[in-house]
Amino acid sequence: MPVDAARIVNECHWASVVDRDAAADGGFVYAVMTTGVYCRPSCAARRPNRANVRFYASGAEAEAAGFRPCQRCRPNDAPLEARQAALIERACRLIEAAQTAPSLDALARSVGLGPSHFHRLFKALTGVTPKAYALAHRRARLRDRLSASRSVTEAIYDAGFNSSGRFYAEAPHALGMTPSAFRLGGVDAEIRFAVGDCSFGCILVAASAKGVCAVFLSDQRDALVRALQDRFPRATLLGGDPGFERLAAQVVAFVEQPEIGMDLPLDIRGTAFQHRVWTALRAIPFGATISYAELARRIGAPKAARAVAAACAANKIAVAIPCHRVLRSDGELSGYRWGAERKRKLLEREKK
């Protein structure tokens, strides 16, 4: 590398050390001649004298030059965020494997952290508390068990709920219908729907007694109806209702002109974390866009950008829950449940 280029690289490295830039971790290490130690750029140790600092591409290179790893930032280990993520992943697996939800103290001990620190870290990385994660997992396990168990009560206890009474009280929020109806694939539940055309292709609007539960977009009408049947395999699907078609027309009008707003009840079904994301999505102003990272910060989970993206992908109510207004940090569109081209058109229309 030419001398000038090397000097520029070294100055960039030094700027990262001065800023304790965690984003630079893994790109290089710096060694201090007077201590014989090498560190990560983000090391919290006292800043060394610039004249005593040398930069190396890796810890192995620094050790070959005679330096030893810092005991504070542990540069020869995985980055701190990766270690923390591994601890929280281990805690998640413990929650998922337990028959009953482990206590906060037990989970914290299992990963070698204090309860308060563990609670903050868990919420920062997953977007929900350990208690909410355990509840969401039990609900998911219950949905799996309902169709296989001999009775609803058996499924409730198999899923790790200690009290059937408490679960029945919250069942409508957890399942969107009674446990018995969910167990039978939505039997006895009535879902009204209508299929029409809009400028984005074909559109299906469906609603339960609680409100609009699905807005699907596609290029094929048959695919839309199949998707609704898959979502509620044994519900009674009712089409051709003139009264409902008027409501569906309101939804289509909103899809065509989102700036008019839509004052209709929504039947939103998802985990506690998904609800937080979807609520934040509905607060994004018409014509505005944000990144997944910014959306994660808005819901108080700055390290959960990937979980936020997954919640956006799980959204089944197009446009009314405007996940199309979320972009990658570099401004690119990224994915969209109903196609990247539809996402682009929606955003272009809103900008106009």
Residue pairs with C-beta under 8 A, 6 or more apart in sequence:
1 9
9 55
10 55
13 24
13 28
13 30
13 41
13 55
14 50
14 53
15 21
16 23
16 24
16 41
17 30
17 41
17 47
17 53
18 47
20 41
20 42
20 43
20 44
21 41
21 42
22 41
22 42
22 79
22 80
22 81
24 41
24 42
25 40
25 41
25 42
25 79
25 80
26 79
27 41
28 41
28 55
28 56
28 57
28 58
29 38
29 39
29 40
29 41
29 55
29 56
29 58
29 59
29 62
29 75
30 38
30 39
30 41
30 48
30 53
30 54
30 55
30 56
31 37
31 38
31 39
31 53
31 54
31 55
31 56
31 62
31 65
31 67
32 38
32 39
32 48
32 52
32 53
33 52
33 53
33 54
34 48
34 49
34 52
35 48
36 66
36 67
36 68
37 67
37 68
37 69
37 70
38 56
38 59
38 62
38 63
38 67
38 68
38 69
38 70
38 75
39 45
39 70
39 72
39 73
39 75
40 70
40 73
40 75
40 79
42 73
42 80
43 70
43 72
43 73
43 75
44 72
44 73
45 70
45 72
45 73
54 65
56 62
56 65
56 67
59 69
59 75
59 76
63 69
63 76
69 75
69 76
73 80
77 83
78 86
81 303
84 121
84 125
85 125
87 111
87 112
87 113
87 121
88 111
88 121
88 122
88 125
88 126
90 110
90 111
91 107
91 110
91 111
91 118
91 122
91 130
92 126
92 133
94 102
94 107
94 110
95 101
95 102
95 107
95 130
95 133
95 134
95 137
96 137
98 160
99 160
100 160
100 162
101 131
101 134
101 135
101 138
101 160
102 110
102 134
104 115
104 118
104 119
104 130
104 131
105 115
107 118
107 122
107 130
108 114
108 115
108 117
108 118
108 119
111 118
113 121
118 130
119 129
119 130
122 129
122 130
122 133
123 129
123 300
123 301
124 301
124 302
124 303
124 304
125 301
125 303
125 304
126 133
126 273
126 301
126 304
126 307
127 273
127 276
127 277
127 296
127 299
127 301
127 304
127 307
127 308
128 136
128 271
128 272
128 273
128 276
128 301
132 272
132 273
135 272
136 271
136 272
136 273
138 159
138 160
138 161
139 159
139 174
139 175
139 271
140 271
141 158
141 159
141 160
142 155
142 156
142 159
142 161
142 167
142 174
142 179
143 175
143 182
145 154
145 155
145 158
145 159
146 152
146 155
146 179
146 182
146 183
147 183
147 185
148 155
149 155
149 158
149 183
152 179
152 180
152 183
153 164
155 179
155 183
156 164
156 167
156 179
157 164
161 167
167 174
167 179
168 179
171 178
171 179
172 178
175 182
175 269
176 182
176 208
176 210
176 213
176 267
176 269
177 186
177 189
177 208
178 188
180 188
181 187
181 188
181 189
184 234
185 232
185 233
185 234
185 235
186 232
186 233
186 234
186 235
187 234
187 235
187 236
188 236
189 208
189 232
189 235
189 236
190 208
190 209
190 235
190 236
190 238
191 206
191 207
191 208
191 213
191 228
191 232
191 235
191 236
191 237
191 238
192 206
192 207
192 237
192 238
192 239
192 241
192 244
193 204
193 205
193 206
193 207
193 214
193 225
193 228
193 237
193 238
193 239
193 244
193 248
194 204
194 205
194 239
194 240
194 241
194 244
194 245
194 248
195 202
195 203
195 204
195 221
195 224
195 225
195 239
196 202
196 203
196 205
196 248
196 249
196 252
197 203
198 217
198 252
198 255
198 256
199 256
199 345
200 217
200 255
200 338
200 342
200 345
200 346
201 217
201 218
201 219
201 342
202 217
202 218
202 219
202 220
202 221
202 224
203 215
203 216
203 217
203 224
203 251
203 252
203 255
204 214
204 215
204 216
204 218
204 221
204 224
204 225
204 227
204 228
205 212
205 214
205 215
205 247
205 248
205 251
205 252
206 212
206 213
206 214
206 215
206 216
206 228
207 213
207 244
207 247
207 267
208 267
210 265
210 267
211 264
211 265
211 266
211 267
212 247
212 251
212 264
212 265
212 266
212 267
212 317
212 320
213 266
213 267
213 268
213 269
213 316
213 317
214 228
214 231
214 316
214 317
215 251
215 255
215 316
215 317
215 318
215 319
215 320
216 224
216 227
216 228
216 316
216 318
216 338
217 318
217 338
217 339
217 342
218 224
218 227
218 338
228 237
229 237
231 316
238 244
247 264
250 262
250 264
251 262
251 264
251 320
253 260
254 260
254 261
254 262
254 319
254 320
255 318
255 319
258 286
258 319
258 322
258 346
258 349
258 350
259 286
259 287
259 350
262 320
264 320
266 317
266 320
266 321
268 275
268 278
268 317
268 321
270 278
270 311
270 314
273 304
273 307
273 311
274 311
274 314
274 315
276 299
277 295
277 299
277 308
277 311
277 312
278 311
278 315
278 321
280 295
280 298
280 299
281 295
281 312
281 315
281 321
281 322
281 323
281 325
281 326
282 320
282 321
282 322
283 298
284 290
284 322
284 325
284 326
286 350
287 350
287 351
288 325
289 325
289 326
289 327
289 347
290 298
290 325
290 326
290 327
291 305
291 326
291 327
291 328
291 329
292 305
292 306
292 308
292 309
292 312
292 326
292 327
292 328
292 329
292 334
293 302
293 305
293 329
295 305
295 308
295 326
296 302
296 303
296 304
296 305
296 307
296 308
299 308
301 307
301 308
308 326
309 326
309 334
312 323
312 326
313 323
313 335
313 337
315 321
315 323
315 337
316 337
318 324
318 337
318 338
319 346
323 336
323 337
324 336
324 342
324 343
324 346
324 347
325 347
325 350
326 334
327 333
327 334
328 334
333 340
333 343
333 344
333 347
334 340
336 342
336 343
